[in-house]
Amino acid sequence: MKVFVQLAYGLGGATSQKRWQDDVILGMDEEQVYGCHRAASDAVTITCSEDQPENPFQKLLRHSVCSVLGFDFVHAWRNRAGILNADVVWTQTESQGLAVLLLLRLLHPRHPPKVIGQAVWLIDRWKRQPLPRRILFGFLLKRLDVLTVHSARNMAAGSELFPGLRIEQIRPGIRADEMGPARVRTEHGQQRMRDCLNSVASAKQHVRLTHDLLGLQNTMPALPDNPRVIIGIATSGRAPILKALLADIGRQTVRPSEIVVCYRNPDDINGISDDLVPGTQLVLLQGSRGLPAQRNVILDHSEDADIVLFLDDDFFPQLDYIKTIIDVFSKDARVLGITGNVLADGAQGPGYPVEYAADQLARAVPDPDSGITDVFNTYGCNMAFRLDAIRRAGLRFDERLPLYAWYEDIDFSRRFLPYGRIVRADAATGVHLGSKSGKTSGVRLGYSQIANPIYMARKGTYPWDHALKSAGRHTLINIVRSFRPESWIDRRGRRSGNWKAWRDLFSGRLDPERIRSI
């Protein structure tokens, strides 16, 4: 469960911790505000908002917007990535809660997080607020999932002001029992602080509310002791590299139950045979052209498996890669998707030969402290998913993202977020050759760089601000570098494709599938 805590500016995660350590926050006896860090566990990840450094103009802008709206929207906007990537957002006061609610109203994410807002001053000051603010606040609070208050009196008053809104009393406090000299005189008082009026109790109450809101009774069941893993490889025009990859997979410390290769043309599997992976079943399936279509063929063949591991035909995993992902899935039933740690990525340059991957993997030193990190999406060259979660959600790769299918990995993996966690396993390492053979034309790829993120934003799997930023960034890069293009990239073709896509966007004809006719 991913929790994002939106704190006031000046009390962000790193800032608050540093000021607490320096003992410059008067009256603060907790490392984080309200002791929210105490809610963290193996099943609950806590991430706090961070304070962006401000110059005088930026500070003036933030305070000006705050004075008009009555809450700190600019600070929430700067932390929007963490807010949108969370299962639930906890907020410090109304200033943060209302800002988060406005952000969600404006961005309309397909899978918005639940929001637990805390009332500190709003109920007492409601009647003194100007009418426009009361209208705005009332509109935003309709989107709030739970409003928490500290006293029974505020709970009663809040119920009158906001009928229909769920309100819960959560008693605040500090861990007095952890202080040096005792500050309470009776055993009864000490016990009350340990059991009720302290930050640990408050954090646990927030966790219980969050579980209630998210309906975590729907957590996937534990995997069997020896789960069946299928490796799925969609290939096109890279038979020699595929042959080397299959031979390499045959040396995994935990063998897959099956390796399913989906190809388009017979030449794609020249020299491919069962001898490359002795003891493992190799299945060769012919499918339509295009990465999503080929991966859907693999999904259709994976009915009896527990885990599907999609590898690009030029991604070489470390020998214990399969063992590592099984361990991660087994430790937390909320983990539904895993992407690995790419040690070297040839997609960012001219590409690497097969020998380079073997050399890099041989040099890699395992880190016993490697953990997992929640991520925005999985990386398509190496990503594993629980098949029971795919079946339960009815997920398929979107074949309206044709051919090379720019961002299909983002589109697919982010649709898991309402149901569980998507993580990067740092111990699952590998090398992506980034081979330039088998790629689509520069013009088609350039068109997809604009059309695909816009299409995904429209259907709700990619935030609009990310989509526009991505389209703009790639357009600018292609324009600038087309004057002195890299030898391995068709920059002028991509620039032309970008132009065609922008023209179609403004004429209302933008469609990812138009690349089939370009």
Helices and strands as residue ranges (DSSP letters): E 2-6, H 13-21, G 33-39, E 45-48, H 56-69, H 73-78, H 80-84, E 88-91, H 94-107, E 114-118, H 122-125, G 126-128, H 131-141, E 146-149, H 152-161, E 167-169, G 176-178, H 187-195, H 199-214, G 216-218, E 229-234, H 239-249, E 258-263, G 266-269, G 274-276, E 281-286, H 291-300, E 307-311, E 315-317, H 321-331, E 335-345, G 346-348, H 354-363, E 372-374, E 382-386, H 387-393, H 408-413, G 414-416, E 421-432, H 442-459, H 464-481, H 491-507, G 512-517
